[in-house]
């Protein structure tokens, strides 16, 4: 590929990240503009750009489906009702609310992708915060920090975790035995930091709970049918891909969304146009554009060339390689969404272990069915921890962060890049250090 195309794709990518970080331009506009520059300069054709978006159809379909599903049931006031109940259970204490968010999000993220969990639970946060009289933005940020961390508890908890696990053919049970403790440590780290990082909310206390508004559930019959749809979706999220005829999470989400639209339309609680109008199109377009930008780096050979750099720096030193990968991928993942980053890094790492003679060339096959040499697995584990926990660093680091930002904007408050950094960077740094110690002790010493 021509050198100027590689140079341009790198410049465009870095420029988009800078625009997002400095907030000179809305993140969706910055990413879309960057993607279109690659098309208009013929770094890639429009067909190729659409192809890279199509390669990530599962992620986009899942997000769209869950967005529609959640929005379809807003007229029932179920989210306001549940938020009030959570405040009552927490007895109006800020520290109980914070711990409650951790307790609710953690187990759900063990079985559902974290961005999906955020889409399902985030609508509870603004009304809950309003009743206690606090800013809901820190609570949303806490939710995504916990969701990203808890995604390490199981193989299916985070898309990045699943992509790496699938690449090395690790089973669900092997993952639980080898890596789940690292996820538990990541969540425990957040719990220990809560009183310091969320000091103001931790000390908040609502004295008179009797004055809380008590919203009533509207359209209870519709809500009962809606609950059946939601249970159907959640069950098939978990078991769908293990059925004799596999059903992807994206297909399940889209079917659930369609049933919710059908229910809303025929019960006349809302119109199809209103529901689709309120879908967070900004977030969806952002992800499409980022996939194109990563595609530009891949097509122009930048990603492949980095494998040679890895081989030169690390040689065959697995211990050094694991630590360098964990922190490097962690820092990269704080500025590049972790799903496309991992998609790009997996073939890079496979190429590296083949180049230095740690694995046979057969592992480069896309559907390689065998086992990887045990000595190289810590490299992939380190990348998994780095990509997942590094996503906690900045607003654009993980898909759940972008989803939460979109929901926050829909409720009248914008999560700025600087605000997220205030919470995300301390959590990310502490988690990267603790996960490095875990990988070192568990797999390398």
C-alpha positions in Angstrom: 0.0 0.0 0.0 1.2 3.5 -0.8 3.1 5.2 2.0 1.0 8.3 1.7 -2.2 6.4 2.4 -0.8 4.8 5.5 0.5 8.1 6.7 -2.9 9.8 6.0 -4.9 7.1 7.8 -2.7 7.4 10.8 -3.0 11.2 10.8 -6.8 11.1 10.4 -7.1 8.6 13.2 -4.9 10.6 15.6 -6.7 13.9 14.6 -10.1 12.4 15.4 -8.9 11.3 18.9 -7.5 14.7 19.6 -10.7 16.4 18.5 -12.7 14.1 20.8 -10.3 14.7 23.7 -10.2 18.5 23.4 -14.0 18.5 22.7 -13.6 21.0 19.9 -16.0 18.9 17.9 -18.8 16.6 19.0 -17.3 13.0 19.0 -19.8 11.7 16.5 -19.0 14.5 14.0 -15.3 14.0 14.5 -15.4 10.3 13.9 -17.8 10.6 10.9 -15.7 13.4 9.3 -12.5 11.2 9.7 -14.2 8.2 8.1 -15.4 10.3 5.2 -11.9 11.8 4.7 -10.6 8.3 4.1 -13.3 7.7 1.6 -12.9 11.0 -0.3 -9.1 10.6 -0.5 -9.6 7.0 -1.8 -7.7 5.4 1.1 -10.6 3.1 0.9 -13.6 3.0 -1.3 -17.2 3.6 0.0 -17.8 -0.1 -0.6 -14.8 -1.1 1.5 -15.9 1.3 4.2 -19.4 -0.2 4.3 -17.7 -3.6 4.4 -15.8 -2.7 7.6 -19.1 -1.5 9.1 -20.7 -4.8 8.0 -18.0 -6.8 9.7 -19.3 -5.3 13.0 -23.0 -5.9 12.2 -23.4 -7.9 15.4 -22.4 -5.1 17.7 -24.5 -2.5 15.8 -27.5 -4.8 15.7 -27.3 -5.6 19.4 -27.1 -1.9 20.3 -30.0 -0.9 18.1 -32.2 -3.7 19.3 -31.7 -2.9 23.0 -32.1 0.8 22.4 -35.5 0.3 20.8 -36.5 -2.3 23.5 -35.7 0.1 26.4 -37.3 3.1 24.7 -40.5 1.2 23.8 -41.4 0.8 27.5 -40.7 4.3 28.7 -44.4 5.3 28.7 -45.1 2.7 31.4 -43.0 4.7 33.8 -41.3 1.5 34.9 -37.9 3.1 35.1 -39.1 5.9 37.4 -40.9 3.4 39.6 -37.8 1.1 40.0 -35.6 4.1 40.7 -37.8 5.2 43.6 -37.7 1.6 45.0 -33.9 1.6 44.8 -33.7 4.9 46.7 -36.1 3.5 49.4 -34.1 0.3 49.7 -30.9 2.4 50.1 -32.7 4.4 52.8 -31.7 7.6 51.0 -28.0 7.1 51.8 -25.5 7.9 49.1 -23.0 5.2 50.1 -25.8 2.6 49.9 -26.8 3.9 46.4 -23.1 3.6 45.2 -22.8 0.1 46.6 -26.2 -0.8 45.3 -25.1 0.1 41.7 -22.1 -2.2 42.1 -24.2 -5.0 43.5 -26.8 -4.7 40.7 -24.5 -4.3 37.7 -21.8 -6.9 38.6 -23.8 -10.1 38.4 -25.7 -8.9 35.3 -22.5 -8.1 33.5 -21.2 -11.6 34.2 -23.8 -13.0 31.7 -24.7 -10.0 29.5 -22.3 -7.8 27.4 -21.6 -4.7 29.5 -22.9 -2.2 27.0 -26.2 -4.1 26.9 -26.3 -3.9 30.7 -25.7 -0.2 30.6 -28.5 0.3 28.0 -30.9 -1.7 30.2 -30.0 -0.1 33.6 -28.9 3.4 32.8 -32.4 4.8 32.4 -32.9 4.1 36.2 -30.1 6.5 37.1 -31.3 10.0 36.3 -34.7 9.7 38.1 -33.0 8.0 41.1 -30.4 10.8 41.3 -33.0 13.5 41.0 -34.9 12.0 44.0 -31.8 12.1 46.2 -30.8 15.6 44.9 -27.5 14.7 43.4 -25.9 14.9 39.9 -26.6 11.7 38.0 -23.4 12.0 35.8 -21.1 10.5 38.4 -23.5 7.6 39.0 -23.6 6.8 35.2 -19.8 6.9 35.2 -19.7 4.5 38.1 -22.1 2.2 36.3 -19.8 1.9 33.3 -16.7 1.5 35.4 -18.3 -1.4 37.1 -19.8 -2.8 33.9 -16.4 -2.7 32.1 -14.7 -4.4 35.1 -17.3 -7.0 35.7 -17.1 -7.9 32.1 -14.0 -9.9 33.0 -15.9 -12.2 35.3 -16.9 -14.5 32.4 -16.1 -15.2 28.8 -19.2 -13.4 27.6 -19.2 -10.4 29.9 -17.3 -8.1 27.5 -17.1 -8.2 23.7 -13.3 -7.7 23.9 -13.0 -10.6 26.3 -15.0 -12.9 24.1 -13.1 -11.9 20.9 -9.7 -12.8 22.6 -11.1 -15.9 24.2 -12.5 -17.1 21.0 -9.2 -16.5 19.2 -7.3 -18.8 21.5 -10.2 -21.3 21.8 -10.6 -21.0 25.6 -13.8 -22.7 27.0 -16.3 -21.0 29.3 -15.2 -23.2 32.2 -11.5 -22.7 31.6 -12.0 -19.0 31.6 -13.8 -19.2 35.0 -11.0 -21.2 36.5 -8.1 -19.1 35.1 -9.3 -15.5 34.7 -12.5 -14.8 36.7 -10.6 -14.0 39.9 -8.9 -11.2 38.0 -12.3 -9.7 37.2 -13.4 -10.0 40.8 -10.3 -8.2 41.9 -11.0 -5.4 39.4 -14.5 -4.9 40.8 -13.2 -5.0 44.4 -10.7 -2.3 43.5 -13.6 0.0 42.6 -15.4 -0.7 45.8 -12.3 0.2 47.8 -11.9 3.5 45.9 -15.6 4.5 46.2 -15.4 6.6 49.4 -12.6 8.7 48.0 -13.5 9.0 44.3 -17.2 9.7 45.0 -16.7 11.4 48.3 -19.6 13.9 48.0 -22.2 11.3 47.0 -20.9 8.8 49.6 -21.7 11.3 52.4 -25.1 12.3 51.0 -28.1 11.4 53.0 -31.8 12.0 52.3 -33.5 12.7 55.6 -37.2 12.5 54.8 -38.0 9.6 52.5 -41.7 10.2 52.9 -41.4 13.3 50.7 -40.2 11.2 47.8 -42.5 11.2 44.7 -44.1 7.8 44.2 -44.6 7.4 40.4 -47.3 5.0 39.4 -46.9 2.4 36.7 -48.9 3.1 33.6 -50.4 0.4 31.3 -49.7 -2.5 33.7 -51.1 -5.1 31.2 -48.7 -3.9 28.5 -45.9 -4.0 31.0 -46.6 -7.7 31.8 -46.4 -8.6 28.2 -43.3 -6.4 27.9 -41.7 -8.3 30.8 -42.3 -11.6 28.9 -40.5 -10.1 25.9 -37.6 -8.9 28.1 -37.2 -12.3 29.8 -37.3 -14.0 26.4 -34.5 -11.7 25.2 -32.3 -12.2 28.3 -32.7 -16.0 28.2 -31.7 -16.2 24.6 -28.8 -13.8 25.1 -27.4 -16.5 27.4 -28.3 -19.7 25.6 -28.9 -18.6 22.0 -25.4 -19.3 20.6 -25.3 -22.7 22.3 -28.5 -24.0 20.6 -28.4 -26.6 17.8 -29.2 -23.7 15.4 -27.3 -20.8 17.0 -29.0 -17.5 17.4 -26.7 -14.5 17.8 -27.3 -11.9 20.5 -27.9 -9.3 17.8 -30.7 -11.3 16.2 -32.3 -11.8 19.6 -32.1 -8.1 20.4 -33.6 -7.2 17.0 -36.5 -9.7 17.4 -37.1 -8.4 20.9 -37.2 -4.8 19.6 -39.6 -5.7 16.8 -42.0 -7.4 19.3 -41.8 -4.4 21.6 -42.6 -2.1 18.6 -45.5 -4.3 17.8 -46.8 -4.2 21.4 -46.4 -0.4 21.6 -48.2 0.1 18.3 -51.2 -2.1 19.0 -51.6 -1.0 22.6 -51.3 2.6 21.4 -49.0 3.6 24.3 -46.7 5.2 21.8 -46.1 5.4 18.1 -43.4 3.6 16.1 -42.2 7.0 14.7 -41.7 8.4 18.2 -39.8 5.3 19.4 -37.5 5.2 16.4 -36.9 9.0 16.5 -35.6 8.7 20.1 -33.1 5.9 19.3 -29.6 7.2 20.0 -28.5 7.5 16.4 -25.5 9.6 17.4 -23.9 6.6 19.3 -24.6 4.2 16.4 -23.0 6.5 13.8 -20.0 7.0 16.1 -19.4 3.3 16.2 -19.8 2.9 12.5 -17.3 5.6 11.8 -14.7 4.2 14.3 -14.9 0.8 12.6 -14.1 2.5 9.3 -11.1 4.4 10.9 -9.7 1.2 12.3 -10.3 -0.4 8.9 -8.1 2.3 7.3 -5.3 1.4 9.7 -5.7 -2.3 8.8 -5.9 -1.8 5.1 -2.9 0.4 4.8 -0.7 -2.1 6.7 -0.1 -0.1 9.8 -1.5 -2.7 12.2 0.5 -5.5 10.5 3.7 -3.6 10.7 3.3 -3.1 14.4 3.8 -6.9 14.8 7.3 -6.5 13.6 7.9 -3.8 16.2 6.7 -6.1 18.9 9.0 -8.9 17.8 12.0 -6.5 17.7 11.3 -5.1 21.2 10.1 -8.2 23.1 11.9 -11.1 21.4 10.8 -14.3 23.2 10.5 -12.8 26.6 7.0 -13.8 27.7 7.1 -12.1 31.1 8.3 -8.8 29.6 5.9 -9.2 26.7 2.9 -9.8 28.9 3.6 -6.7 31.1 4.3 -4.5 28.1 1.2 -5.7 26.3 -1.0 -5.2 29.3 0.0 -1.6 29.9 0.4 -0.7 26.2 -3.0 -2.1 25.2 -4.5 -0.7 28.4 -3.3 2.8 27.5 -4.3 2.4 23.8 -7.7 1.1 24.9 -8.3 4.3 26.8 -8.3 6.3 23.5 -9.4 3.6 21.0 -12.7 1.8 21.7 -11.7 -1.7 22.9 -13.8 -3.7 20.4 -12.1 -2.5 17.2 -8.8 -2.4 19.1 -9.0 -6.1 20.1 -10.2 -7.0 16.6 -7.0 -5.4 15.2 -4.7 -6.7 18.0 -5.5 -10.4 17.8 -4.0 -11.0 14.4 -1.1 -8.8 15.3 -0.3 -10.9 18.4 -0.7 -14.1 16.5 1.7 -12.9 13.8 4.2 -11.9 16.5 4.2 -15.3 18.2 4.7 -17.0 14.8 7.5 -14.5 13.8 9.5 -15.2 16.9 9.0 -19.0 16.7 6.7 -19.4 19.8 3.9 -21.0 17.8 3.4 -22.7 14.4 2.1 -20.8 11.4 -1.1 -22.9 11.6 -2.4 -20.6 14.4 -2.7 -17.8 11.8 -5.7 -19.5 10.2 -8.9 -17.6 11.0 -10.7 -20.8 12.3 -7.7 -22.6 13.8 -9.4 -25.3 16.0 -6.4 -26.5 18.0 -4.7 -25.5 21.3 -2.2 -22.7 21.5 1.2 -23.4 23.2 0.6 -22.9 26.9 3.6 -20.6 27.3 2.1 -18.0 24.9 -1.3 -17.8 26.6 -0.3 -15.2 29.2 0.3 -12.8 26.3 -3.3 -13.1 25.3 -4.6 -13.0 28.9 -2.6 -9.7 29.4 -4.1 -8.2 26.3 -7.5 -9.2 27.5 -7.1 -7.4 30.9 -5.5 -4.4 29.3 -8.2 -3.9 26.6 -11.1 -4.4 29.0 -9.8 -2.3 32.0 -8.1 0.3 29.8 -11.5 1.1 28.5 -12.3 2.7 31.9 -9.7 5.4 31.3 -11.5 7.8 29.0 -14.9 8.5 27.5 -14.1 6.8 24.2 -12.4 3.8 25.7 -15.3 1.3 25.7 -18.6 0.9 24.0 -20.5 1.1 27.3 -18.9 4.6 28.0 -20.3 5.9 24.7 -23.7 4.4 25.4 -23.8 6.0 28.8 -22.8 9.4 27.3 -25.6 9.1 24.8 -28.2 8.3 27.5 -26.9 11.2 29.7 -27.2 13.6 26.8 -30.8 12.4 26.2 -31.5 13.4 29.8 -30.1 16.9 29.5 -26.6 16.5 30.8 -23.4 15.9 28.8 -20.6 13.8 30.1 -17.5 15.8 29.1 -14.2 14.1 28.3 -12.6 15.9 31.2 -15.3 14.8 33.7 -14.9 11.2 32.7 -11.1 11.5 33.0 -11.5 12.6 36.7 -13.1 9.3 37.6 -11.7 7.0 34.9 -7.9 7.6 35.0 -7.4 6.7 38.7 -9.6 3.6 38.4 -7.8 2.5 35.2 -4.3 3.0 36.6 -5.0 1.1 39.9 -6.8 -1.7 38.0 -4.0 -2.1 35.5 -1.4 -2.5 38.3 -3.5 -5.0 40.2 -4.3 -7.0 37.0 -0.6 -7.0 36.1 0.2 -8.5 39.5 -2.5 -11.1 39.0 -1.2 -12.1 35.6 2.3 -12.2 37.0 1.6 -14.3 40.0 -1.1 -16.6 38.5 0.6 -17.4 35.1 4.2 -16.2 35.0 5.9 -16.8 38.4 
